[in-house]
Structures are given as structure tokens and as C-alpha cells.
Amino acid sequence: MDLISPQNNPNNYPCPIVGSNTIATLVTNNNNNIISSSTVTPTSGTTTTTPPASTTPSRYENQKRRDWNTFCQYLRNHRPPLSLSMCSGAHVLEFLRYLDQFGKTKVHNQTCPFFGLPNPPAPCPCPLRQAWGSLDALIGRLRAAYEEHGGRPEGNPFGARAVRIYLREVRDFQAKARGVSYEKKRKRPKQKVASSAQPPAPPSATLADATAAMCFDKWVPFKMLFRGQLGMVVTGMSSS
């Protein structure tokens, strides 16, 4: 059965009318009789249509799509070809070893004199491999893509235990062979900077406070203070 779209149907075509602001669309049948028509007349005012904002995929999404396409192509080229439902953790390990031929990281063998040196002084015939960090990030992207394409999380081959063990072994061996450490550095907690501003000093005692203190210390009657004899009281206390 052939499906005819409106663009490919010879009986449905737009017909612009020359010399007019009206555009008519005529639909004819097999006998060239007009069976329907529609007319669109633009308004006199200028209208501005805002195109819908296109969401640009992030760099992570683009890389995830490329990795997924590469893995699916690997399954198609497999002998015998494999379907995604038949893929297991063993096939993921084969895929990771297959990628080693495209690696760019020098991994020294144990018999190499530069084994364990981070900066070897001379070239050596040791093979190039995929770096552990690249493989770990690749598995993370493929694990997410598998579930996005309808895979069940409990049957995800990229999260298999054999894959996790393989990545751990690659990390440990490359750390020894290259003389580098893949341990994550713990961030030191930021020390709180003590404020340089010192707490305000208590207000100094005034003369009235000192006088009142002396009065209470000498049991001076209050009526003497209120009769204007404050000077006499202070003089008497100083002489005593």
C-alpha cells in the first residue's frame, strides 16, 4: 500500500494568485473538479512570530549517543551478530578489550624498566591502552543509554559485577604501571577565618556611677545627696 503525503499528492497543491495578497489552496479530484478550497488572507498589521526555542543537546548527551551507536554497530558486526536482548556482561568485556586497540595511554609491562615511572626518560615498546578513566566514563554513559532505550535496570549488562571487577583491575594495574594514583583527593574543610573585629569594650564608669558606689560603700544617707551636699560627701570620703 502506497502512502501519499499532501506534498506528493498531485491532486492537492497550493495555487498562489498573482496580483493579490490572498493565497488559495485548491483540492481537486480525479475529474479535475474542485472539491474544496481554503483561502488565507494576511492581516494588514505586521505580526512577529517567535520561533520555538530549540534545545541544543549537551556535550554529555552527544557523547552518549555516539557511544551507544558505536556499541550497537559492534553488536551488528559481531560473529554471530548479537541482539541487544542477548547482550551480557561478557560481551561488554569483549567490547572494552576491543577498544584497547584505539587507546592512546602508554601502559608499561611488568618487565619494562620504566614500570612504575610516571615520566619515563625514553620510549619503550609497551602497548597503548584505553585509560581507566575513559573506560569508567564510557560504561557510565552506556549504562544510562541502555535504560533510556527501554532496558531494565536489573538486567543492565553494563552494571554487571564482572564489568565492575574488570574496571577495578584495570585501575589498579594502570596505577602501578604508570606510577600514578587514582585515589580521589579529599577536599580539606575550609577553616573559618576569625573576624579581626574585637568585641566592644564595656563602657567606662562615669563619675556619677563612681560617686554612687562610694556612697553605698560608706553608707551615706540619700538625703545628703539630694540636698546638694555631694561635694561635701566626696571631700569627706577623700579625707577619710
C-alpha positions as CSV (number, residue, x, y, z in Angstrom):
1,M,0.0,0.0,0.0
2,D,1.4,3.3,-1.0
3,L,1.0,6.2,1.3
4,I,0.6,9.6,-0.5
5,S,1.5,12.6,1.6
6,P,0.0,16.0,0.9
7,Q,3.2,17.1,-0.7
8,N,3.3,14.2,-3.1
9,N,-0.3,14.1,-4.0
10,P,-0.8,15.7,-7.5
11,N,-4.4,16.5,-6.7
12,N,-3.6,18.7,-3.7
13,Y,-1.4,21.7,-4.5
14,P,-1.2,25.3,-3.4
15,C,-2.0,27.8,-6.1
16,P,-0.9,31.4,-5.4
17,I,-3.0,34.1,-7.2
18,V,-0.8,36.7,-8.8
19,G,-1.5,40.3,-8.0
20,S,-3.3,39.6,-4.8
21,N,-2.5,39.3,-1.1
22,T,-4.7,36.2,-0.9
23,I,-3.3,32.6,-1.2
24,A,-5.8,30.0,-2.2
25,T,-5.4,26.2,-1.9
26,L,-7.4,24.2,-4.3
27,V,-8.1,20.5,-3.9
28,T,-9.4,18.6,-6.9
29,N,-10.5,15.0,-7.5
30,N,-9.6,12.7,-10.4
31,N,-12.0,14.5,-12.7
32,N,-10.3,17.9,-12.1
33,N,-13.3,19.1,-10.2
34,I,-12.7,21.4,-7.3
35,I,-14.0,19.7,-4.2
36,S,-12.6,22.1,-1.5
37,S,-10.8,25.3,-1.3
38,S,-9.3,27.3,1.5
39,T,-8.3,30.9,1.5
40,V,-5.8,32.6,3.8
41,T,-5.6,36.4,3.8
42,P,-2.8,38.0,5.8
43,T,-3.8,40.8,8.1
44,S,-2.7,44.4,7.3
45,G,-0.8,44.7,10.6
46,T,2.7,43.3,10.9
47,T,2.8,40.3,13.2
48,T,6.1,38.9,14.6
49,T,6.1,35.2,15.3
50,T,8.7,33.9,17.7
51,P,10.2,30.6,16.6
52,P,10.2,27.9,19.3
53,A,13.4,27.8,21.3
54,S,15.4,24.8,20.1
55,T,17.1,22.8,22.9
56,T,20.7,22.1,22.0
57,P,21.8,18.7,23.3
58,S,24.6,18.9,25.8
59,R,28.1,17.6,25.2
60,Y,27.4,14.7,27.5
61,E,24.2,13.8,25.5
62,N,26.1,13.9,22.2
63,Q,28.9,11.7,23.5
64,K,26.4,9.3,25.0
65,R,24.6,9.0,21.6
66,R,27.9,8.4,19.8
67,D,28.9,5.7,22.3
68,W,25.6,4.0,22.0
69,N,25.8,3.9,18.2
70,T,29.3,2.6,18.4
71,F,28.3,-0.3,20.7
72,C,25.2,-1.1,18.6
73,Q,27.5,-1.3,15.5
74,Y,29.8,-3.6,17.4
75,L,26.9,-5.9,18.1
76,R,25.9,-5.9,14.4
77,N,29.4,-6.7,13.3
78,H,29.8,-9.5,15.9
79,R,30.1,-13.0,14.6
80,P,27.5,-14.2,15.0
81,P,25.5,-10.9,15.2
82,L,24.1,-10.2,18.6
83,S,20.9,-8.5,19.6
84,L,20.7,-6.1,22.5
85,S,18.5,-8.5,24.4
86,M,21.1,-11.2,24.2
87,C,24.0,-8.9,25.3
88,S,25.6,-9.8,28.7
89,G,28.4,-8.6,30.8
90,A,30.8,-10.9,28.9
91,H,30.0,-9.2,25.7
92,V,30.6,-5.8,27.4
93,L,34.1,-7.0,28.4
94,E,34.8,-8.1,24.8
95,F,33.8,-4.6,23.7
96,L,36.1,-3.0,26.2
97,R,39.1,-5.1,25.1
98,Y,38.2,-4.4,21.5
99,L,38.6,-0.6,22.2
100,D,42.1,-1.1,23.6
101,Q,43.5,-1.0,20.1
102,F,42.4,2.6,19.8
103,G,43.9,3.6,23.1
104,K,46.5,6.4,23.5
105,T,47.7,5.7,27.0
106,K,51.1,4.0,27.5
107,V,50.8,1.2,30.0
108,H,54.1,-0.4,30.9
109,N,54.5,-4.1,31.2
110,Q,56.0,-5.5,34.4
111,T,59.2,-6.5,32.6
112,C,59.6,-2.9,31.3
113,P,62.4,-0.9,33.0
114,F,60.1,2.0,33.2
115,F,57.4,0.1,35.1
116,G,56.0,2.4,37.8
117,L,57.7,5.6,36.5
118,P,55.2,8.4,35.8
119,N,57.6,10.2,33.4
120,P,59.8,7.6,31.6
121,P,63.0,9.1,30.2
122,A,62.9,7.2,26.9
123,P,60.3,5.5,24.7
124,C,59.6,1.8,25.1
125,P,57.7,-0.8,23.1
126,C,54.9,-1.2,25.7
127,P,51.4,-1.2,24.1
128,L,48.9,1.7,24.2
129,R,45.7,1.1,26.0
130,Q,42.5,2.9,26.9
131,A,42.9,4.8,30.1
132,W,40.9,3.6,33.1
133,G,39.2,7.0,33.4
134,S,37.9,6.8,29.8
135,L,36.6,3.3,30.2
136,D,34.9,4.2,33.5
137,A,33.1,7.2,32.0
138,L,32.2,5.1,28.9
139,I,30.5,2.5,31.0
140,G,28.6,5.1,32.9
141,R,27.2,6.6,29.6
142,L,26.3,3.3,28.1
143,R,24.6,2.2,31.3
144,A,22.4,5.2,31.2
145,A,21.7,4.9,27.4
146,Y,20.7,1.2,27.9
147,E,17.9,2.2,30.3
148,E,16.9,5.1,28.1
149,H,16.3,2.7,25.2
150,G,13.9,0.5,27.2
151,G,16.3,-1.8,29.0
152,R,15.5,-3.0,32.5
153,P,17.9,-1.7,35.3
154,E,18.2,-5.2,36.9
155,G,19.2,-6.7,33.5
156,N,21.7,-3.9,32.5
157,P,24.8,-5.7,31.2
158,F,26.9,-2.5,31.8
159,G,26.2,-2.8,35.5
160,A,27.2,-6.4,35.8
161,R,29.5,-7.5,38.6
162,A,32.1,-8.8,36.1
163,V,32.3,-5.3,34.5
164,R,32.9,-3.6,37.8
165,I,35.6,-6.1,38.7
166,Y,37.3,-5.6,35.4
167,L,37.3,-1.8,35.8
168,R,38.8,-2.1,39.2
169,E,41.6,-4.4,38.0
170,V,42.4,-2.0,35.1
171,R,42.5,0.9,37.5
172,D,44.9,-0.9,40.0
173,F,47.2,-2.2,37.3
174,Q,47.4,1.1,35.4
175,A,48.1,2.9,38.7
176,K,51.1,0.6,39.3
177,A,52.3,0.6,35.7
178,R,52.2,4.3,35.2
179,G,53.2,5.3,38.7
180,V,50.1,7.4,39.3
181,S,47.3,7.3,41.9
182,Y,43.7,7.3,41.0
183,E,42.6,7.9,44.6
184,K,40.3,10.8,44.9
185,K,41.7,13.6,46.9
186,R,39.6,14.6,49.9
187,K,38.8,18.2,50.0
188,R,40.1,19.9,53.1
189,P,37.4,21.7,55.0
190,K,37.7,25.4,54.8
191,Q,38.8,26.9,58.1
192,K,36.6,29.7,59.4
193,V,38.5,33.0,59.3
194,A,38.3,34.6,62.7
195,S,37.0,38.1,62.5
196,S,39.6,40.7,63.3
197,A,37.0,42.9,65.0
198,Q,37.2,42.5,68.7
199,P,34.1,42.7,70.9
200,P,33.4,46.2,72.0
201,A,34.8,47.1,75.4
202,P,32.3,47.7,78.2
203,P,31.6,51.4,78.7
204,S,33.7,53.2,81.2
205,A,32.2,54.1,84.5
206,T,31.1,57.7,84.8
207,L,31.7,60.0,87.7
208,A,28.1,59.6,88.8
209,D,28.4,55.8,89.0
210,A,31.7,56.1,90.9
211,T,30.2,58.5,93.3
212,A,27.1,56.3,93.9
213,A,29.4,53.4,94.5
214,M,31.3,55.2,97.1
215,C,28.2,56.5,98.8
216,F,26.8,53.0,99.2
217,D,30.2,51.8,100.4
218,K,30.3,54.5,103.1
219,W,26.6,54.2,103.9
220,V,26.0,57.9,103.1
221,P,22.3,58.8,103.6
222,F,20.5,59.6,100.4
223,K,19.1,62.9,101.7
224,M,22.6,64.4,101.8
225,L,22.9,63.7,98.0
226,F,19.6,65.4,97.3
227,R,20.4,68.5,99.4
228,G,23.3,69.5,97.2
229,Q,25.9,68.2,99.6
230,L,27.5,65.9,97.0
231,G,30.8,67.9,97.2
232,M,31.0,67.6,100.9
233,V,30.4,63.9,100.8
234,V,33.2,63.4,98.2
235,T,35.5,65.6,100.2
236,G,34.8,63.8,103.4
237,M,35.4,60.4,101.8
238,S,38.7,61.5,100.3
239,S,39.9,62.8,103.7
240,S,38.9,59.6,105.4
